[in-house]
């Protein structure tokens, strides 16, 4: 889906609570691992819309992701972690087959979709039936390469089922609806985009090093920075005292891949041998990284803070996911 299809004025929202995913892809880019890339969820959104078809009367424009549980399939030994890898059968000559490293993670998620409904989906009964249909359709699909599993019996009794609700026109009604949604998503954390942190850190680095790059800012934000501070000598201590301090972070900040940038011109359909789709123009790309933040849903202002949507700038060769989260001072300082 293109950026032109995104509708800022939300018509309806589709809630799919407590989705269990086993063995999702944990290697989301060449430089990061952990939670799947957001492009996996926008891809799921597009696949859902195509499977339902235009006759279903529902169009998908954005997706919000709340994570309740994250269980990486790794072996920990001190500061070193290694993925659990499958053992492949030996080759015909008895030699050991090569191992392709695959990172896997089990997830417990809630998905919220920004959708637009036709006149056929305006009734409450029709919306309830559509929510169940989408939930049933998702159960037979892959999410970030993982398998969607049935909910546990205890979780199924405690949580309500999927819901498709119209977004009211009034601001007060929208706030009340989002507060109810946020309560249903607790405990959990929503992933939002923080491009602003990357730019502000670059400005800070260039005050001390004019040659600092965006990569330097991204790496600086992606790690815990410990610095040695030397205190001058005092009457009680004739020698300077050195103490180690850790740089403060604005909440739960993580490096994330957000899309792709073009490495070549746009080739016509079928011009590149071995392409998956011979009817679609082809382009070689590389990953784009930015910063994200995990934040509790009750600290978000509304649906605009939650939803991610695909954006395409074909002339610049940028294909990425965007999010309209607007940071608030109270939301950030409360997590420091």
N, C-alpha and C positions, 0 to 999 in steps of 0.2 A: 504494500500500500504506500502511496506517496503522501508527502506532507500536505498536499492540497486537500486530501480526503479527511484530514483531522478537523473535528468540529469543536471549537473551544466552548460553545454553548451546549452543555451536555443535555441530551434528550432523555437518556435512561442509563442505568448501570446494572450490570449483571454480576452477581456475587456467587462464586463457587468456593465454598469454605472447606478447609481441612482436607486438601488433596495430598495423598501419600504417593511419593514418587521414589522408586527404587532404582539405584544404579544410574543416576543422571550423570552427565558429563561434568567432571570437576576441573578439567583443564580447559578453561574458557578462552585462553589466548596463549601465544608463545611466551608471554612474560608474567602471567598471573595464573593462579589456581584457586579453587574454592567454589564459590557460588557460580552457577551457570551464567553465561553472558545474557544480557537483557535482549539481545537479538534472538535468542532461543524462544523467548516468550512472545515477542512480536511475530516471530515466525509461526508459533502455535496459534496466535490470534488469526493470522491470515489463513492458515490451514483449516481452522474451524469454520471460518466464513465460507471458504470454498466447499467444504463438505456439506454444510447446511444448504448452500445454493441460494440464489436470489429469491426463489419462491418462498423461502422461510420468512421473509419480511423483517430481517434483522441485519444490520451492517455494523462491523466492528471498527472502531477508530483508535482506541488506546487500551493499555493494560496496566494495572497496578499489581505489584507482587508484595505480599507480606509473608515472611518466613517465621514459622513457629518452632521448627526443629531442624538441625543440620548435623548430620552424622557422616563425616568423611571416612571413607574406607582406607585408612592408613594405619601403619605401624609406627608408633612413636618410641624414640630412644633418645632421651635428653632433648637437645635442640634439633635433632635430625628426624625427619619423617619420610616414610617410603610408602608408596601405594601398594595395596593388595593386588597382585597381578595373577592372571590365570596361567596355568601350566599347559602349554600346547603339546599335542602328541609328537613323538619323535618322527623324524623323516624316514623315508623308505630305506635309507642306508644305515639307520640307527643313530644318526647324529641328532643333536638337540636343535629343535626349531627355534628360530629367532623370536624374541618377545617384543611386541609393540606395546609400549607403555600406555596404559589407559587408566585415567583417574576416575573414580566413581564416588558418588555421594548419595545418601538417602536423605530425602527432604520431606518436610511437612509444610504445605503452603496453603495460602488463601489467595485466589486470583479474583481481581475486580476488573471488569471490562467496561469501557466507555462505548456504548452502543447507541444506534439510532433505529427506531422502530417505524414500521409502516402502519397504516390504518388497521391492518389485520391483527396487530398485536397490541391494541389499545386497552382491551378488556383485562380485568384481573385474572380471570380463568385462563385466557390465552397466554398471558405472561407467565403464569405458573407452569403451564404445560411447556412453554418454550424453554424455561429454565431447566426443567427436568430433561428435556430433549438434549440440550447442550451438555448437561452433566453426563448423560448416557453416552453421547458422542465422544466426549473427552476420555471416557473410560477405555475406549478402544484405540487410543492414539498414543504416540510417544511425546514426552515432554523433556526437552533438552537431552534427548537420547535415552531417557529413562522410562521405565514402565509405570503407568498409573495403576495403583493398587486399590482394592476396595478399602473403605475405612474400617478401622477396628470397631468391634462391637461396642466397647465402652464409649469411644469417641462418637459413634453414630447416635447413641442415646443422648449424649450430652449436647451436641451441637445441632442447630437447625439446618435444614437442607438448603439447596441453592435457591436464589431469589432474583427476580427481574423486576426492578422498580423504576417507575418514572421519576425523573429529577424535577422537583417543584420549581416554579418560576421565582418565588420570593426568596430573598437572601436569608431571612430568618428560618424559613422552612428548609432551605438547603443546609444550613448549619445544623439544624436539629437532625436531619436525615444523616449527615456525615458523622455526627456524634454517635448515633446508634450504630452506624457501620463500624466506627473505630472501636466501640466497646465489643462488638462481635469478633473483632480481629485480635483482641488481647488474650493472653500475652503473645507478643510477636513484634517484629520490626519490619518496616517498609524501606525499600531501597529507593533513594532519590539521587538526583544528579547534583554535583557540586563543582561545576566548571569555574565558579567564582573563586573557590579556594585555590585552584591552580593558577589563576591569573594574579591573585593577590600575593601568593607565595613567590611567583616569578618577580614581582615588583620588589619584594623584600630582599630576595637574593641579589638582585642587580644593584641594590644600594651598596653592597660590599664587593660585588664582582660584576662589572658591566658586561662581561662575556657570558654570564649565566644564560642557559637555554631553558626552554619549556621542559625538556627531558630532565634537567637538573631539578626543576621545581617538582616534577612528578615523582622522581625518586626520593626527594627530600620528604614529601608528604606520605610516601608509601612505607616509611620505616619509622621506628622509634629512634629519636636522636638523643644521645647522652653527651653532655658537654661538661668539661672540667672547668670549674670556676675557682680561681685563686684569690683568696682573701689576704689582704696585706697583714703584715706582722703587727702584733699589738704588744702592750706591756707584759701581758701574761704569756704570750707566745712570741719568742724571738724570731721564729721562722714562719714564712707564709703557710697558710693552711689551704689545702686543695680539697674541694668538695665536688661531687658529681651530681648534676641535676638533669632531669628529663624534660625536654621541651613539651609544653602544653599542647594538647590537640583539641580541636573544636568538635567534640563528639566522636562517634565511632566512624572514622574515616577509612575508606578502603580504595585501593586502585582497581579500576574496572575497565574492561573493553566496552566501547560504545558503538562500534561500527567498523567501517572500512573506507579506505582512501584509494583512489585509482592509481595504478602503476603504469597503465598503458592506455591507449586510445580505445574507444568503443568499437569492437569488431562486429561486423554484420553477422546475423544468425548463420550458423553452419560453417563459418570461416575458420574456426579453431578446432582441429581434430581432437576427439575425445571429450568434448564438452558434454555435460549432462543433458542439456536441452538444446537441440539444434534449431529451435524456432525462436529463441530469445537472443538478443545481442549479448556479447560476451566481453568481459573486461577483467584483466588481472588486477588484484587489489592486495592491500596489506591492512593490518589491524590498526585501529585508532583507539587510544587509551585516554581516559580522563579519571576524575575522582568521583566517588559516590559516598553516600552516608546512609548508615542504618539508623533509623529513627522510629520511635514508637508512634503508631498511627494516631494516638490521641494528641500528639504534639503537632500534627499537620493542620493546616488552615482549612483545607477542603479538597475536593476531588482533583482540582488542578495540580495540587502538590503531589498527588499519588500517581497519576497516569503517565505512562511512557507512550510515545508514538513514533513511528518511523518517519524519517526526513530524508529526502533525496535532492541533492544539488548536482544535477548531471553535468553542468558546465564546469563546475569546480572538481567534479569527480569524488564527491563526498556522499557516502551512504551510511547514515548513523541513526542512533536512537536518541531522542530528546525527551526532556522532562522539564516541566515548568515550576519546579519547586522554588519558592521564594523564602530564603532563610529568615527567621525571626531571632532577635537577640535572646529572648527568653528561652526559646527552644534549644538554642545552642549552648548557652551558659549553664542551663540546668543539667547538662550531661558532662560538663568539664570535671 
